Amino acid sequence: MHSVSETTSGSGVQVREGVLRLKDGRRLAYVESGDLDGVPVFFVHGNPGSRYMRHPDDRLTHGLGVRLITPDRPGYGLSDYQSDRTLLDFPDDLEQLANALKIGRFSLFGVSAGGPYVAASVWRLGERIIRSAIVSGASPLKRPGGMEGVNRDYRNAYAMAAWPEWLLHPLMAMHDRQVRSNPERALAALLAHASEDDRLVLSDPHIAAQVQGWRREATRRGVAGMRREAHILASPWDFALEEIRGEMDLWYWDGDSIVPPQMGRYLASRIPRTVPHFLSGGGHFSLYSHWRDILAPLARRGS
């Protein structure tokens, strides 16, 4: 089963939403935005995140000729929860979605907690990936110096991610209720630890509304997906970074204390063909201010 509907975004650009029934019976929800006839680029959202995560001005994506496809990971938004999933389960979901959309080769990028899934997908899908990018993406955490440069709140969050899921669940559920009941306070708490550049980015009401929107959608059916995601983030990556082939852009900013640049430098030291973009200033939300720069290399059609 594969259901699809089309709407027009606030930017006046056509947007397509779909729900695909996967081989194991799970539903996978996704959104296509930008140029729906353009170069296919899959976007892997962060944690928490959802299929609605993208730049709020769809004209930017459309102008680059990019058909942006953003799926909800299992347990987020409208995608069904998948118990005991691992990092290497995602590439199969991604491939099934690409097949259903009749897409052969494609590019992809991911932000924050979505970064590890980009690495796993390039490792697993090989030549099917034209080009990839990790933007402010987490690296393996269990290594010497893995927490260097991480702010206190997120250092605690990364440590809690290693807790048993049964213990983590009620804490996440309580926090989610607080966020959903008072999104303005949640945004203010986020800004309290943000860099100056991040505060400037999030002062744009369209971007702030977009962030609040995908955050709300992420846990519309509870925190099970987010809880499982925390477990995955704290676990070892079950593949060798040195075996990743294809060119991969790495985007990191000095002002990011959630995923500091040392995580990107670790990936650059292990993955053979990376193109590093380690920039001054910025922060964890520099994805929005550098949207065109990040997407442009991914917009080139492969042979």
C-alpha positions as a printed Julia matrix, in Angstrom:
303×3 Matrix{Float64}:
  0.0    0.0     0.0
  1.28   3.47   -0.87
 -0.9    6.55   -0.32
  0.08  10.03   -1.52
 -1.46  13.51   -1.22
 -0.33  16.93   -2.42
 -0.6   20.39   -0.86
  0.99  23.81   -1.31
  3.4   25.11    1.32
  3.42  28.6     2.79
  6.16  29.42    0.27
  3.79  28.65   -2.6
  5.66  25.47   -3.57
  3.97  22.14   -4.09
  4.57  19.55   -1.34
  3.77  15.84   -1.49
  3.09  13.66    1.57
  3.06   9.89    1.49
  2.77   6.77    3.62
  4.4    3.57    2.4
  3.7    0.08    3.72
  7.06  -1.66    4.11
  7.76  -5.36    3.58
  7.42  -6.15    7.28
  4.05  -4.37    7.48
  5.27  -1.16    9.12
  4.15   2.22    7.82
  6.81   4.72    6.74
  5.68   8.33    6.38
  7.58  10.91    4.35
  7.36  14.37    2.78
  8.65  15.48   -0.63
  9.34  19.19   -1.05
 11.28  21.58   -3.28
 11.28  20.71   -6.99
  9.21  17.53   -7.21
 10.73  16.82  -10.65
 14.27  17.6    -9.52
 17.32  15.69   -8.34
 16.33  13.29   -5.51
 18.05  14.06   -2.21
 16.98  12.23    0.94
 17.19  14.14    4.24
 17.65  12.3     7.55
 16.21  14.31   10.45
 17.66  14.74   13.93
 16.44  13.59   17.34
 13.79  14.6    18.05
 12.72  15.31   14.5
 10.2   14.38   11.85
  9.38  14.44    8.15
  8.54  18.15    8.5
 12.14  19.14    9.22
 13.53  21.33    6.42
 14.17  24.98    5.63
 10.81  26.79    5.88
 11.35  28.58    2.56
 10.79  25.8     0.04
 11.75  28.2    -2.76
 15.41  27.78   -1.76
 15.23  24.03   -2.3
 13.15  24.41   -5.47
 15.64  26.94   -6.87
 18.44  24.38   -6.56
 16.4   21.82   -8.48
 16.29  19.47   -5.48
 13.5   16.99   -4.82
 13.9   16.76   -1.04
 12.54  13.56    0.5
 12.36  13.38    4.3
 11.08  10.2     5.99
  9.97   9.83    9.6
 12.25   7.28   11.25
 10.47   4.43   13.07
  8.46   5.66   16.03
  8.48   9.29   14.91
  5.5   11.14   13.43
  3.39   8.7    11.44
  6.06   5.99   11.0
  5.4    2.84   13.01
  7.69   1.95   15.89
 10.25  -0.78   15.24
 11.36  -2.63   18.36
 15.04  -3.47   18.78
 16.0   -1.53   15.67
 19.65  -0.72   15.1
 21.62   1.79   13.06
 21.9   -0.67   10.18
 18.13  -1.25    9.91
 17.57   2.23    8.47
 19.28   1.72    5.08
 16.76  -1.01    4.24
 13.84   1.35    4.94
 15.53   4.02    2.84
 16.07   1.62   -0.05
 12.45   0.43    0.03
 11.26   4.04   -0.1
 13.58   4.86   -3.0
 12.31   1.78   -4.87
  8.67   2.73   -4.27
  9.37   6.22   -5.64
 11.14   4.66   -8.66
 14.41   6.38   -7.78
 17.64   4.64   -8.8
 20.65   6.54   -7.51
 20.31   9.43   -5.1
 22.15  11.7    -2.68
 21.44  12.1     1.0
 22.35  14.18    4.02
 21.5   14.12    7.69
 21.7   16.5    10.62
 22.67  15.88   14.25
 21.44  12.39   15.3
 20.62  11.79   11.63
 24.33  11.84   10.77
 25.09   8.27   11.9
 22.28   7.0     9.64
 23.91   8.71    6.67
 27.18   6.9     7.39
 25.34   3.58    7.8
 23.39   4.08    4.55
 26.46   4.95    2.49
 28.28   1.94    3.95
 25.34  -0.41    3.21
 24.01   0.95   -0.1
 27.35   1.72   -1.74
 27.16   2.79   -5.38
 23.48   3.67   -5.1
 24.52   6.82   -3.21
 25.79   9.61   -5.5
 27.03  11.91   -2.76
 26.34  12.4     0.93
 26.75  14.96    3.69
 26.73  14.89    7.47
 25.72  18.2     9.06
 26.51  18.73   12.75
 26.33  14.95   12.98
 27.11  12.87   16.04
 30.09  10.51   15.92
 30.57   7.34   18.0
 30.46   8.53   21.62
 32.32   5.73   23.38
 35.87   6.77   22.57
 38.59   8.86   24.22
 37.62  12.53   23.98
 34.13  11.7    22.76
 32.52  14.33   25.05
 35.11  17.07   24.56
 33.45  20.44   23.89
 29.91  19.22   24.7
 27.97  21.54   27.02
 26.92  20.3    30.45
 23.25  19.66   29.64
 24.01  17.61   26.55
 26.89  15.81   28.25
 24.31  14.64   30.8
 21.86  13.76   28.03
 24.46  11.66   26.19
 25.28   9.89   29.45
 21.59   9.18   30.1
 21.22   7.77   26.6
 23.23   4.76   27.77
 20.69   3.95   30.49
 18.34   0.95   30.06
 15.34   1.95   27.96
 12.84   1.04   30.7
 14.53   3.56   32.99
 14.9    6.25   30.34
 11.29   6.08   29.12
  9.46   7.83   32.03
 12.0   10.66   32.11
 11.65  11.23   28.37
  7.86  11.06   28.6
  7.8   13.65   31.39
 10.11  15.98   29.46
  8.02  15.55   26.31
  4.84  16.5    28.17
  6.54  19.67   29.37
  7.71  20.56   25.85
  4.31  19.91   24.3
  2.41  21.82   26.98
  4.62  24.92   26.71
  6.56  25.04   23.41
  7.56  28.69   23.96
  9.26  27.84   27.24
 10.98  24.87   25.59
 12.31  27.13   22.84
 13.53  29.64   25.44
 15.36  26.84   27.28
 17.01  25.84   24.01
 18.09  29.43   23.33
 19.61  29.7    26.8
 22.4   27.32   25.75
 22.56  28.42   22.11
 25.41  30.29   20.46
 24.93  33.88   19.35
 24.58  32.69   15.75
 21.95  30.11   16.74
 19.95  32.75   18.6
 20.02  34.89   15.47
 18.84  31.99   13.29
 16.04  31.1    15.68
 14.93  34.74   15.97
 13.43  34.27   12.5
  9.77  33.49   13.34
  9.42  31.2    10.32
 12.39  29.07   11.4
 11.28  29.08   15.04
  7.79  27.92   14.0
  9.3   25.25   11.77
 11.47  23.92   14.61
  8.51  23.83   16.98
  6.39  22.12   14.31
  8.72  19.21   13.6
  9.44  18.83   17.32
  5.71  18.52   18.1
  5.16  16.05   15.26
  8.1   13.89   16.37
  6.32  12.57   19.46
  2.71  12.72   18.35
  2.38   9.02   19.32
  4.73   8.99   22.29
  8.46   8.83   22.98
  9.22   5.2    22.08
 11.02   6.17   18.88
 13.02   8.86   20.63
 13.86   6.45   23.46
 15.13   3.83   21.03
 17.08   6.53   19.22
 18.89   7.44   22.44
 19.93   3.8    22.85
 21.24   3.7    19.28
 23.15   6.95   19.72
 24.94   5.56   22.78
 25.75   2.21   21.12
 28.81   1.3    19.02
 28.46   1.61   15.26
 28.49  -1.92   13.87
 30.43  -1.15   10.71
 33.87   0.18    9.83
 34.0    3.84    8.9
 37.12   3.07    6.86
 34.98   0.97    4.5
 32.72   3.86    3.48
 33.12   4.73   -0.2
 32.0    7.8    -2.09
 32.5   11.48   -1.41
 31.01  12.84    1.82
 30.78  16.48    2.92
 31.25  17.16    6.63
 29.71  20.4     7.97
 30.55  21.57   11.51
 30.72  24.92   13.33
 32.91  26.13   16.2
 29.9   27.55   18.05
 28.15  24.18   18.32
 28.34  22.78   21.87
 25.76  20.04   21.21
 27.78  18.31   18.47
 31.16  20.08   18.55
 33.6   19.98   15.62
 35.78  17.32   17.26
 33.06  14.8    16.35
 33.38  15.76   12.7
 37.17  15.62   12.85
 36.94  12.1    14.22
 34.78  11.09   11.23
 37.19  12.85    8.85
 40.08  10.85   10.31
 38.29   7.55    9.6
 36.22   8.01    6.43
 38.45   7.95    3.32
 36.84  10.54    1.0
 35.52  13.42    3.08
 35.29  17.07    2.09
 35.64  19.02    5.37
 33.73  22.24    6.04
 34.78  23.22    9.57
 33.61  26.81    9.93
 34.03  29.5    12.55
 31.1   30.81   14.56
 27.76  29.2    13.79
 26.05  26.67   16.0
 23.84  23.6    15.99
 21.21  25.29   13.82
 23.58  26.52   11.12
 21.87  24.03    8.83
 19.32  26.79    8.16
 21.78  29.62    7.45
 23.89  27.37    5.17
 21.02  25.49    3.51
 22.0   26.43   -0.06
 25.7   25.67    0.49
 24.93  22.23    1.93
 22.43  21.26   -0.77
 24.28  22.59   -3.82
 26.89  19.76   -4.07
 24.11  17.2    -3.52
 22.0   18.66   -6.33
 24.28  17.45   -9.1
 22.88  14.58  -11.1
 24.91  11.39  -11.06
 25.81   9.39  -14.11
